[in-house]
Amino acid sequence: MLKNADGFSYLVRQGDTEKIYPSGRHAFLFNGLVQGYVLPDEKLPFQVIQRLVPDGEYTVVVAADTGRKNAQIEGLLAVDHKFLALPTLSEFSINPGRISPNRDGIHDTAIVTLHLPQDVHQLSVYAISPGEDAYPIPEEYGLAPLNAAGNHTYRFDALEVMGEQLMEGQFMVIADAYDVFEQHIRWQLPLEVTGVGEVAGFILDGAVTYSGDVVGLNDTLCFSLTVLNNGDGYMRTIGPWSATQYQDTMNFTTKKYPEDKGAFRIGLDLESSDGQYPFRWALGTPGVDLVQLEDGWYLPPRRTGTVTGCVRFSVMPKVNPQYAWVGLIHEQSDLQLVNHSVAPHLVKVVPETR
């Protein structure tokens, strides 16, 4: 410990109370770093973990405790290293402060941003789980260079970072900055993780019932199927709702339900279609198969949804006869087509009979 003339103390090293130190001579190399402290005129939003002691003259106190008695000796030390400024962070934020990493496209990830007013020797950002395990959060490159002054952005994708070890609870996201002298500051913010669960579903038994294999012009081809959510998480879905009818010249966008990242839908495709699965439906009926949560309509875990839909042929298709098939789609995800080309069905459109 160091003590100055004003009575301020700075901890250099705390002995391990569980360790037995043998008798004899001991040496300790001191580089000017002491346990973190804050000067009286400083108001800092972060913790100071380790810092250079201010210039000046100090009394060095070395204390020992044998368990039966204790003793201490003192010496003098002058410090003159031209007291250096701390590394610093002027901004640190997490958005949103609560995530539900279940791949439904709503609050799956958190964006961590910070600002370095000056270059640092080392900068690390990581999350501490409720189990007190540390998980590094990767930086999104393209803004400021590594460890350089400027804005830095990190994306915490809990599923990607933690995998099967993902758990719910209160996490702590921490930013540590060091300068070349190993002065160390730490800023930490809480992050709540909820709604953890693997989202997995499929078309039950791969079974699809079609209304027929011959359809008259201006008549409809209809289908029905059952979707099973066999995962632990809720499957978010959007309209058009089950039983909606399309015209062959329409698609889900003209129905005013464009793609929504993370949403699940059933799609119907035709060989003559422009684009992939232009006809799409929700995984069931609101209030019947689907439950409403904060962010929309969901198919609950271990539950099924019944999906029906029709497409009316208003023009003779350019491929005739042609195959129709269905798919379970996870929109704008890494695995967009969960079930692809399920139950192909050959259908022929014939002229309208009068």
C-alpha positions, 0 to 999 in steps of 0.5 A, a space after each residue: 500500500 502507498 500513502 501520501 502526505 494528505 492521507 490518501 491510500 492506494 492499494 498496490 497488491 492484496 495478498 491471497 489469504 488462502 496462500 502461505 508465503 514462506 519465510 525469506 526474502 520476497 521481491 515485487 516489481 512495481 510499475 506504478 499501477 495501483 487498484 483503481 481510484 477516482 480523483 476528487 474532481 472526476 465524474 466518470 460513467 465507468 469503473 476504474 479497475 487499474 490506474 497509475 498512481 499520481 506523481 509524488 512522495 509516498 510511504 510504502 506499507 507492507 503488512 503481514 499476518 501469520 494468523 496469530 500476530 501481524 506486523 508491518 514495515 514502512 519505506 519511502 518511494 518517490 513517483 515521477 512518471 509524468 502522470 498520464 491520462 486514463 483511457 476513456 469511453 465517452 459513450 456506451 449503449 445497448 439497443 434494445 435492452 431486452 432480447 428474445 433470441 428465437 429467430 422470429 425477427 423481433 429483438 433477436 439481437 442487440 446492438 452495442 455501440 461505444 465511442 473512443 475519444 482516443 486510441 487505446 492499446 486494447 478494447 474488448 466487449 463481452 457478455 457475462 451470463 447468469 452462470 458467470 461465463 464470458 462470451 466475446 461479442 464480435 465487432 462489426 468492421 467498417 467503422 473505426 479501425 480496431 482499437 482506434 478513436 471513433 465509433 465502434 459497433 458490436 452485434 450480440 447474436 446470443 444464439 450464434 455466440 452461445 449456441 446450446 448454452 444459451 439461457 434466459 436471465 440478466 446478462 451484463 455486457 462489459 467494455 474493457 479498455 486498456 492503454 499501453 501502460 495497462 491502465 484499465 477502465 470498465 463500463 458495464 450495462 445490463 441486458 435481459 434475455 427472454 423467450 429463449 427456445 429453438 424454433 422448428 416446424 414442418 408440414 405434418 407428414 408432408 401431407 397436402 390435400 388438393 381440390 383436384 387435378 383439373 381446374 377450369 379457367 376462372 375456377 380455383 385450385 385449393 389446398 389444405 395442410 397441417 403445420 406442426 411447431 415441434 420446437 420450444 419457441 413460438 413461431 411468429 407468422 403474418 397474413 394473409 390468413 388461412 382461407 384467403 383466396 388469390 388470383 393467379 396474377 396476384 402475390 403476397 405483396 399485392 395482398 399488402 403482406 410483404 416479406 417480414 424477416 423472421 416470420 413463418 408462412 406457408 407458400 404455394 408455388 406453380 411452374 408458371 409462377 414469377 418468383 418463388 412462392 408468390 402465394 403465401 398464408 399464415 400458419 393458421 387462423 388468429 384466435 383459433 390456431 394462433 395466439 397473440 403476443 406482444 409482437 404479433 401472432 404466433 403458433 405455440 410450441 407443440 401445437 398445430 395450425 390448419 392452413 387452407 388457401 386457393 388460387 383462381 386461374 384467370 388466364 391460361 398458364 404458359 405451362 399447362 399442365 404444370 406442377 403445384 407444390 407447397 413449402 414452409 418458409 422462414 422469411 429472410 433467414 439463413 434457412 429460408 425454406 424449411 420445407 421445400 417442394 412438398 407434395 408436388 401435384 400435377 394440375 391442368 387448366 382447361 377452358 371454361 365450360 359454358 
